[in-house]
């Protein structure tokens, strides 16, 4: 399972969606990066493959960052998950 996190301006928690395959996650990542670079389309609709029915629409102008990571069951020795948005749970 792969996670795509989208950090929004002035929002401390990222919007996260999951993809079952690495190719699908990379395609979504590239779609979001392309939208950020071009400013077109104005919104990006994201849906999660893990939780059916989880869908969110995000204004591209409000995206601060995007990251893709493989979901692993283990956390680091600090007890925090890996990644840029390693928030304590």
Secondary structure as UniProt FT lines:
FT   STRAND          2..8
FT   TURN            9..10
FT   STRAND          15..19
FT   HELIX           22..38
FT   STRAND          43..47
FT   TURN            52..53
FT   STRAND          55..59
FT   HELIX           60..62
FT   STRAND          63..70
FT   TURN            77..78
FT   TURN            84..85
//
